[in-house]
Amino acid sequence: MENQQLKNQKLYSEVFLIGDWKWRILIFPKGNNVKQLSVYLEVVDASDLPFLWTRYAEFSLTVVNQLNSNKSITKGSNFLL
């Protein structure tokens, strides 16, 4: 049986600053309504930002397989936050 605690676990990176805005990486090790790793770029304290605040973000995230670098994955995206 799968460990329920790990299934529902969220992990956050340390907060970092880009363009005067605070960001962090959000990770679901067992997926977010899927059966695979889910990784997101998240604005910190979004509820404290001005009404209708938006930013265009272009980024890529890399998951490094330390045992076999050929299995490392990089995904890029861009969207309006």
Summary of the structure (lengths in Angstrom):
residues: 81
radius of gyration: 14.9
end to end distance: 37.5
largest distance: 45.4
contacts: 148
relative contact order: 0.16
helix: 12%
strand: 43%
